[in-house]
Amino acid sequence: MATAQLSHNTRTLKASKNTIFPSQVTNEHESLVVVKKLFATCISCITYLRGLFPESSYRDRRLDDLSLKILREDKKCPGSLHIIKWIQGCFDALEKRYVRIFENL
């Protein structure tokens, strides 16, 4: 799967209404939106691959030709609601600039 992602043709990365991530970020607000989407996508993929929640707790999204499972609020699964609230708390911290830039890692 990683090999397929690496060999993906970059000309299909044009921004459209159906893409999750824009091809260009021009200001701070757009950067914040991309970081939020990337964070939520990462957490969703990890929880899906680990099998933490049932299939009904995820919705399908497409990133070019890659299919992603994004965690959604599922009232039948309290664990997914807990993770969603945690992610929203992280979003709040990002918006309030509590997270600093990591330098010299």
Secondary structure, 3 states (H helix, E strand, C coil): CHHHHHCCCHHHCCCCCCCCCCCCCCCHHHHHHHHHHHHHHHHHHHHHHHCCCCHHHEEEEEECCEEEEEECCCCCCHHHHHHHHHHHHHHHHHHCCCCCCCCCC
